[in-house]
Amino acid sequence: MKKQIDTRSDTVTQPPLEMRQTMVTAALGDDGYRDDPTVLQLESMAAEICGKEAGLFVASGVMGNQLALFTHCNHGDEVILAENCHIVDHELGASAVISGVQLRTLPAPDGMMSPDAIKAAIRHCLLPKTKLICLENAHSLGIVHPLEYMAAVRKIADENGIAIHLDGARLFNAALYLGVEPKVLASYADSVMFCLSKGLCAPVGSVLVGTREFIAKATPRRKIMGGEMRQAGVLAAPGIYALQHMRARLQTDHDNAQLLAQLLAQQPALTVSPEKVHINMVYFGEAVAGSFAKIEQAFMQAGILFNPAEHGVMRLATHYGMEESDVRFVVQTIAAALA
Ligand SMILES: Cc1ncc(COP(=O)(O)O)c(C=O)c1O
C-alpha cells in the first residue's frame, strides 16, 4: 500500500507499537478516587520535568488551557493574551463559556505581545480585574519566543500580582530549539499545559502543572468540565512512554521542517522565511497569485493530505512518520505544480 503523506499537523502522529503495548500492561485504578498508579506516575513525571509541584492529566490541550483559565480566574476577570494565540483563535470561545472571563487581546507579531502594551493593558479597577496573562511557547506559528521575552513578561506579572499561564502544547519543541530544559521555560509561568499527543505521538492527552494548591483547585474544576476519567492509566501509559522515549526525536522534525523551508524558498512563486521556522511547522505565502490553488490540486492528485490555505498562508507540518524522503516528495510535487 502506498504511504500517505500527511502535512496537516503533528496531531496526526500514530503511536509506535511499543507505545501501544504499554496500554496493555499498564497498572490501573480509578482516577476519580485518584488511585490510578499510572496516571499518578505520569502527573508526577510531568511536574518534575517542568519543575512544578504537581500535575493533572487532562484529555486535550484545549482542556488543559481552559482548565487553567477556569482555575486562575473568576467570572468577569480579564485575561491578557496575544490576538493570534490558540486560546483566542482555535478554542471556539471556550473561555467565555467555561470561565466567563473577558479576553483582552493584544497585537502580537510572531505571536509576541509588546511588554509595554501588556503593562498598559493591566487594569486594577474592581471589575474587570486583570488576573492572568497567557503566553504560548512554542507559538503555533512555528516560532519560539526567547527567554528574555518570557522574563520581561514575568517581571510585569510580578510587579502587578498577576499570574501567567503558559500554553506549552509544544513545550518540548521550544525547549529543544532554545537548548534549555523544559523547566527553564516553565519557570516563567505559574501554570503550564503541555501536550503528549502532538510531536510526542501519544494517542491522547495533555498535562497541566503548577503548585500543589493550584492543582488541588483545578481537580474539581476538571470534573465540572466532564474531565474526570476512571481507568485512565491506559491513556497515561503511552504518555509516560512519550516523555521517556519521544522527546529527543523532535529534532528530526525540526530538521525536516528547516529542509522543507529551505527548498520552498527556492520557489519564486512562494514566499517563505526559513529563519522563522523554529520547530516543525513551515508557513508560506504566495508571491504569484494562484500558486496555492495549483499546489492544492497537485496534493490531491498525489494523495498528500493538507490543510487548505487560510488568510493568505499555507502551513505544512513535519512529524513522526514523515521522513526526509517524504519532505523531498512534497517539494517535488509543489515544484512540478508551479513549473
Ligand atoms: C498552541 C496550541 N495550544 C493548544 C492546542 C490544543 O491541543 P488539543 O488539540 O490537544 O486540544 C493546540 C493544538 O494544536 C496548539 O497548537
The ligand as a Gaussian input file, in Angstrom:
#p B3LYP/6-31G(d) Opt

LIG

0 1
 C       -0.596000      26.027000      20.758000
 C       -1.689000      25.030000      20.950000
 N       -2.348000      25.032000      22.115000
 C       -3.332000      24.138000      22.347000
 C       -3.690000      23.191000      21.410000
 C       -4.829000      22.261000      21.687000
 O       -4.475000      20.934000      21.795000
 P       -5.564000      19.781000      21.560000
 O       -5.735000      19.642000      20.096000
 O       -4.946000      18.584000      22.213000
 O       -6.818000      20.194000      22.259000
 C       -3.026000      23.168000      20.178000
 C       -3.413000      22.174000      19.156000
 O       -2.865000      22.060000      18.084000
 C       -1.997000      24.114000      19.940000
 O       -1.353000      24.164000      18.766000

